[in-house]
Amino acid sequence: MPHFQYRNGELHCESTPLRTIADAVGTPTYVYSRAALVENYRAYDAAVASHPHLIAYAMKANANLAVVATLAREGAGAEVFSGGELFRALKAGVQPKKIIYAGPGKTREEMRDALKAEILMFNVESPAELALLDRVAQELGARAPVALRVNPDVDPQTHPYISTGLRTAKFGIPIAQAVEEYRKAARLPGIEVVGVHMHIGSQLTKVAPIADALARVVNLVETLRSQGVPIRLLDVGGGLGIRYRDEDVPTPSQYAEVVLSAVRPLGVTLILEPGRSIVGNAGILLTRVLYNKETPDKRFVVVDAAMNDLIRPSLYDAYHEILPVREARGRPSRTVDVVGPVCESGDFLARDRALPEVDEGELLAVMSAGAYGFVMASNYNARPRAPEVLVDGSRYAIVRRRESYEDLIAGESA
């Protein structure tokens, strides 16, 4: 994470000491690097610059308005998965004609809102959804631009909870049924068939599954065109992973080489949906040590961040590197569990982790926390959600304030 480095014994985000942010804003706090966001987006944009394309940032990874607006100013579109994400994308300045609406459970109201906004495309995941979208579009006197999400039945070799391209997944239409479903779609008066969509999973660390899935989808596009179904957009999804620990992850240019070699002969506009690989290593979770606790069997470092702030370790057994904000400088290492204050044994940020000895009150940085961090946070145990801070060089801005106790009961009545 080049934008999070030690300087003079203190961990910085860009040119800003993390201690400065903690002292002013408190902990736990999410901290994002603007330079990292821009650099990661531009890496994708440059990798596919030779081909007509749209980079539709996957807002599920991090939907903070300032993050999305930063990417929108770079030219990014957005892939949204709900009416709330559509609302956020528009508020952040994403152009409607750069918005892709995905997800297997779109409601009538969400469809209406997206049609009124005149988005670029709906990625439709079932015949029932297609039928409803057709009716809603006709009610509005519109035609809905559609790609069917096809399930290529490819193993993405990732965590089963984020594997979406196997035949047993809830996502998409089996590729063997796709031609017939496209024929039906082409006959619906409220539907305009414009594309094909695939997405096989998240945190992908190999290009071979992507190449395998693309080969099947390219063959589908050629078949559809031969039968008179026009396809001008090919959405290959996202899912490229990041390095959390020691993963050997393809770069955007290596990924693009595989994608473009398959897609270029089709003459379609290419759509990419990167999320984690843009924001994951652009953010950290800043937390403070509350207590050191030792039992006959375990050593614990109790911190003020918890599973409600960052659920990935508890949910996926995910690894996040944890660094002391004050550089270790030869401090002895101890094997500990880093745990939070929540009433669950599953409330941990690291287990059996070698960590330099830390003092009560010391700051720690949970690395690679820019994706699927705050967006998956909750108010479990009535804990206010953490603020979010965006750093730009030596300056920083609070781009979401810390919730108050009053926020926790807003909208409720006794």
Secondary structure, 3 states (H helix, E strand, C coil): CCCEEEECCEEEECCEEHHHHHHHHCCCEEEEEHHHHHHHHHHHHHHCCCCCEEEEEECCCCCCHHHHHHHHHCCCEEEECCHHHHHHHHHCCCCHHHEEECCCCCCHHHHHHHHHHCCCEEEECCHHHHHHHHHHHHHCCCCEEEEEEEECCCCCCCCHHHECCCCCCCCCEEHHHHHHHHHHHHCCCCEEEEEEECCCECCECCCHHHHHHHHHHHHHHHHHHHCCCCCCEEECCCCECCCCCCCCCCCHHHHHHHHHHHHHHHCCEEEECCCHHHHHHHEEEEEEEEEEEECCCCEEEEECCCCCCCCHHHHHCCCCCEEECECCCCCCEEEEEEECCCCCCCCEEEEEEEEECCCCCCEEEECCCCCCCHHHCCCHHHCCCCCEEEEECCEEEEEECCCCHHHHHCCCCC
